[in-house]
Amino acid sequence: MLRRGASHRARIRACKEEFELKSQKGRFGTRVVDGAFKTKCERLAASNNPNLLLMNYDLKSLAVVNLLIVPKHFFVREIIEERKPLASTARRAGWIGSNILLSRIPESGKIHIVQNSVVRAKELVLADWQKTLFLRNESPETRGWLLDVMNCVESLGKRDFTLDEVYAFERHLGDLYPGNQNVRPKIRQQLQYLRDRGFIEFVSRGNYRLRQ
């Protein structure tokens, strides 16, 4: 029997991948409650950090309503939020938990396996999985900027976009990375990388297109 907010972890020998499942009846919001903050941050630096499965289910019909996977290469320090320490009156006083900020993860990092009770074709799921595997070759520090620029591009809600439209996120990205005073060059650098990896394509000067 699944419990509300249940979390389970498993290692699949065939693909040598680890998976963590979090499940609940209702849809997940913009953040997911996770474990100890310090442990979570340490795990991000390891090669065996788990992929995250998020599942919504209908208890009455014992059916899966939504199931999506967030590949482990989308996990960077920037999407982990530190929670306030537990009060001195709590059983684990001072313990610091964490939240996973789903809002900081691009849509391409939320691969639907079951959506609104409909199972997606295996070929589509695998294609979505393969599309972003290039991120595994990058350090967590490099991936942070890449993921945030990917998020900005995808939030435009269209395939064709311009450099100026991405520049419109300059203040937003500057707030996320206050130590960086060269946001526009950084944006161009990320777009060039995403183009070289086939995630987007160059159409003409200042114009790009998201690959399907």
Secondary structure, 3 states (H helix, E strand, C coil): CCCCCEEEEEEECCCCEEEEEEEECCCCCCEEEEEEHHHHHHHHCCCCCCEEEEEEEECCCCEEEEEEEECHHHCCHHHEEECCCCCCCCCCCCCCEEEEEHHHCCHHHCEEEEECCEECCHHHHHHHHHHCHHHHHCCHHHHHHHHHHHHHHHHCCCCEEEHHHHHCCHHHHHHHCCCCCCHHHHHHHHHHHHHHCCCEEEEECCEEEECC
